[in-house]
Amino acid sequence: MTTQVIVLNGGSSSGKSGIVRCLQAVLPDPWLAAAVDSLIEAMPASLQTSVAGIEFAADGGVKIGSEFRRLEAAWMAGVAAMARAGARIVVDDVFLGGASSQERWRKALDGLDVLWVGVKCESKVAAGREIARGDRARGTAASQAELAHLGVVYDLEVDTTHTESLDCARAIASRVM
């Protein structure tokens, strides 16, 4: 079977976005990027700071509400529909619910050939990247570094602590059929 979707899961500032760009450069066919950050940016501002939507605490914690989950389910179904229509897609997500987040994706992507990739990074390194980025609440990277991987089953894991995005992308690309 031909890989239709690559799901990258890892905490904030773990290097997923860089890997996505590198995958788009090294894979022979065009691949679309579908990032949870884009979903959040597409939401009305009122949902980006509300109990019903998504809340980012000053300490880096994230709370997800019912309206966010409803829109996320529609987004996942849309990503799956694009893959079923013939687009190849790289998903960039943070599984805040660990295994339950993966299960939501499994249901949405049912029947598609998916490569599940864990993107890991030591907490201190991710925290340094977070500071350098300047667009995340401090503590988000540290709080998500392990949380995103709890109970999640992968086909492949990469670690960006000491490995460049391009090398990680090449390792992932070697598993794409």
C-alpha positions as CSV (number, residue, x, y, z in Angstrom):
1,M,0.0,0.0,0.0
2,T,1.1,3.6,-0.6
3,T,1.5,5.9,2.3
4,Q,-1.2,8.5,2.1
5,V,-0.8,10.4,5.4
6,I,2.2,11.0,7.7
7,V,1.2,12.0,11.2
8,L,3.9,13.8,13.2
9,N,3.2,14.0,16.9
10,G,5.3,15.9,19.4
11,G,5.3,18.6,22.0
12,S,5.6,22.3,21.2
13,S,9.0,23.3,19.8
14,S,10.0,19.7,19.2
15,G,10.9,20.4,15.6
16,K,7.8,19.1,13.8
17,S,7.3,22.2,11.5
18,G,10.9,22.0,10.3
19,I,10.5,18.3,9.6
20,V,7.4,19.0,7.6
21,R,9.1,21.5,5.4
22,C,12.1,19.2,4.9
23,L,9.7,16.3,4.1
24,Q,8.0,18.4,1.4
25,A,11.5,19.1,-0.1
26,V,12.8,15.5,0.0
27,L,9.7,13.4,-0.9
28,P,9.3,12.9,-4.6
29,D,5.6,13.7,-4.8
30,P,3.9,16.8,-3.5
31,W,2.7,16.6,0.1
32,L,0.3,19.1,1.8
33,A,1.0,20.2,5.3
34,A,-1.9,20.2,7.8
35,A,-0.8,21.7,11.2
36,V,-2.9,22.0,14.3
37,D,-1.4,25.5,14.6
38,S,-3.2,26.4,11.3
39,L,-6.4,25.1,12.7
40,I,-6.1,27.3,15.8
41,E,-5.2,30.3,13.7
42,A,-8.3,29.7,11.5
43,M,-10.6,29.8,14.5
44,P,-12.2,33.0,15.6
45,A,-10.2,35.0,18.1
46,S,-13.0,34.4,20.6
47,L,-12.2,30.6,20.6
48,Q,-8.5,31.1,20.9
49,T,-8.9,32.4,24.5
50,S,-12.0,30.8,25.8
51,V,-13.2,27.8,27.9
52,A,-15.2,26.6,24.9
53,G,-12.2,26.8,22.6
54,I,-8.6,26.7,23.6
55,E,-6.9,28.4,26.5
56,F,-3.1,28.8,26.9
57,A,-2.2,29.3,30.5
58,A,0.7,31.6,31.6
59,D,2.6,28.5,32.9
60,G,2.4,26.7,29.5
61,G,-0.7,24.6,30.2
62,V,-3.3,24.1,27.5
63,K,-7.0,23.6,28.1
64,I,-9.3,22.3,25.3
65,G,-13.0,23.0,25.3
66,S,-16.0,21.4,23.6
67,E,-16.2,23.9,20.7
68,F,-12.6,23.3,19.9
69,R,-13.2,19.5,19.9
70,R,-16.1,19.9,17.5
71,L,-14.1,22.0,15.1
72,E,-11.1,19.7,15.4
73,A,-13.2,16.7,14.5
74,A,-14.4,18.5,11.4
75,W,-10.8,19.5,10.5
76,M,-9.6,15.9,11.0
77,A,-12.5,14.7,8.7
78,G,-11.4,17.3,6.1
79,V,-7.8,16.2,6.2
80,A,-8.9,12.6,5.8
81,A,-11.2,13.6,2.9
82,M,-8.3,15.3,1.1
83,A,-6.2,12.1,1.5
84,R,-9.1,10.0,0.2
85,A,-9.4,12.4,-2.8
86,G,-5.7,11.7,-3.6
87,A,-3.7,14.3,-1.8
88,R,-0.8,13.2,0.3
89,I,-0.7,14.9,3.7
90,V,1.7,15.5,6.5
91,V,-0.1,16.2,9.8
92,D,1.7,18.3,12.4
93,D,-0.1,17.8,15.7
94,V,0.4,17.8,19.5
95,F,-1.4,14.9,21.1
96,L,-2.4,16.6,24.4
97,G,-4.5,13.6,25.2
98,G,-1.8,11.1,24.3
99,A,-3.4,7.8,23.2
100,S,-6.9,9.3,23.1
101,S,-5.7,12.0,20.7
102,Q,-4.2,9.2,18.5
103,E,-7.5,7.3,18.6
104,R,-9.4,10.4,17.3
105,W,-7.0,10.5,14.4
106,R,-7.2,6.7,13.8
107,K,-11.0,7.0,13.5
108,A,-10.8,9.9,11.1
109,L,-8.1,8.2,9.0
110,D,-9.7,4.8,9.0
111,G,-8.9,2.9,5.7
112,L,-6.0,5.1,4.8
113,D,-2.3,4.1,4.9
114,V,-0.8,6.1,7.7
115,L,2.8,6.4,9.0
116,W,2.7,7.4,12.6
117,V,5.9,9.3,13.7
118,G,6.8,10.4,17.2
119,V,8.9,13.6,17.2
120,K,10.8,13.7,20.4
121,C,13.1,16.4,21.9
122,E,14.7,16.7,25.3
123,S,12.6,19.1,27.4
124,K,15.5,21.5,28.1
125,V,16.3,21.8,24.4
126,A,12.6,22.3,23.4
127,A,12.4,25.0,26.2
128,G,15.4,26.8,24.7
129,R,13.7,26.7,21.3
130,E,10.5,28.0,22.8
131,I,12.4,31.0,24.2
132,A,14.1,31.7,20.9
133,R,10.8,31.5,19.0
134,G,9.2,34.0,21.3
135,D,5.6,33.1,20.3
136,R,4.8,30.5,22.9
137,A,4.0,30.8,26.6
138,R,7.1,29.7,28.6
139,G,6.6,26.2,29.9
140,T,4.6,24.9,27.0
141,A,7.4,22.9,25.5
142,A,8.5,21.5,28.9
143,S,4.9,20.5,29.8
144,Q,4.3,18.8,26.4
145,A,7.6,17.1,25.9
146,E,6.5,13.8,27.5
147,L,2.7,14.4,27.7
148,A,2.2,14.2,23.9
149,H,3.7,10.7,23.7
150,L,1.9,9.0,26.6
151,G,0.4,5.8,25.4
152,V,0.9,6.6,21.7
153,V,2.1,3.9,19.4
154,Y,4.4,4.8,16.5
155,D,5.8,3.2,13.4
156,L,8.9,5.4,13.8
157,E,10.4,7.8,16.3
158,V,12.9,10.6,15.6
159,D,14.6,12.8,18.1
160,T,15.5,16.3,17.2
161,T,17.6,17.0,20.4
162,H,20.8,16.4,18.4
163,T,19.5,15.5,14.9
164,E,18.7,18.1,12.3
165,S,15.3,18.3,10.7
166,L,16.6,17.3,7.3
167,D,18.1,14.1,8.7
168,C,14.9,13.3,10.6
169,A,12.9,13.9,7.4
170,R,15.2,11.6,5.4
171,A,14.6,8.9,8.0
172,I,10.9,9.4,7.7
173,A,11.0,9.5,3.9
174,S,12.8,6.2,3.9
175,R,9.7,4.6,5.4
176,V,7.2,6.1,3.0
177,M,6.0,3.8,0.3
